[in-house]
Amino acid sequence: TRAASPARSRALRPSSTVYRAGAGLLVAEVKPHFGCTGAAGHRRVRRYVAWLARRRADLVVLLQAEFSIQRPAGYTAIGSTCGTRPVDSVVLFIRRAALEVIRSLGATRTGAYSEMPYVYDGAPASPGSACVADPALAGVRAYAAVVLRRADGGPTFCAVGASLPHPGSRVGWGPGFLSTLRACSGLQVLFVADTNLAGSTSFKQLAAEQGVDLSACSDPGRWKRATCCDDIARGVEEPRYRSDRTVLCGGGSVDHFEVGKDFVCGAAEEHRYTTAVVRLAPHGEVAVLAPSAPA
């Protein structure tokens, strides 16, 4: 495996100037992939997450981080798993000074950090049912969802971190995931996800194909640089697909969506990490969600 640039690389960092200038939320996605198994790669990812916390990232979404990562001071963690063997995971770090946890949704876990899959101590994660789709059809694809409220009295919204099935597989989103989306009806919804989309197809269109109406969505990642993947086995060391998206539906905007210029762990199938500034709409501007009933 080739060496990755260290996490202190300027190209990997969000724009602190933009964040300080606005009233938005700094949101980051980190997907090392389960192929990130080496100790050196783990250290680089940990340093990157710690750096995000020092820059006061308000929400950090960890997808398939299957090794220990210290929870930053001042953050709450929620998480979930999908499957039995293997077990997929999602963990969200939520900065308490900026966001208040109202309630978790579906099979998402809250509570002690020792309950968080993989990241607490690197031990194998417990099986879980927080699956976007049937694992027998789509493989293990976890999601975690939570209702949050801005600590400054701003809007209440849903945040969903997820790894979605490949659109080409034609696998439907499962009843548990659809039920979670229905629980977000009447709220703005923030998705931070590996969508597995390849090009400029919008997340809104992907959801519509699942019978989910997300109202208007801000989805700048569809036009930005590719994020997926570091496919070393095939001789591909630069991303080709715009898979990783930060999407806000129901009002507001996602601004300054940035894609890291280097891989951090350096493992096969790792994604480029992303950051964005999310600006929620004022109270009253909400998403209209209408997931189709599960078959």
Buried (B, 14 or more C-beta within 10 A) or exposed (E): BEEBBBBEBEEBBBBEEBBEEEEBBBBBBBBBBBBBBBEEBBBBBBBBBBBBBEBBBBBBBBBBBBBEBEBBEEBBBBBBBBBEEBBBBBBBBBBEEBBBBBEBBBBBBBEEBEEBBBBBEEEEBEBBBBBBBBBEEBBBBBBBBBBBBBEEEBBBBBBBBBBBBBBEEEBBBBBBBBEBBBBBBEBBBBBBBBBBBBEEBBBBBBBEEBBBBBBBBBBBBBEBBBBBBBBBEEEEEEBEBBBBBBBBBBBBBBBBBBBBEBBBBBBBBBBBBBBBBBBBBEEEBBBEBEBEEEE
